[in-house]
Amino acid sequence: MIAYSSTRAHHQLKKGAEVMMLSAELMCNWIASLERANEAASAHKQRKKSVHKSKGS
């Protein structure tokens, strides 16, 4: 009975760790995606500001 409980607990711990790792990977991918989008938006804003300045001169 103890061996079964220990094996089951080990299996649940392993399964929980796998879920955590997958969640961390998804979060890293999401953060990278947001960073790329932010960089693109910043570059667009900078280009827009530059074009606006040159037209105003």
PyMOL commands that set and color helices and strands:
alter all, ss='L'
color gray80, all
select helices_A, chain A and resi 2-56
alter helices_A, ss='H'
color red, helices_A
deselect
rebuild
show_as cartoon
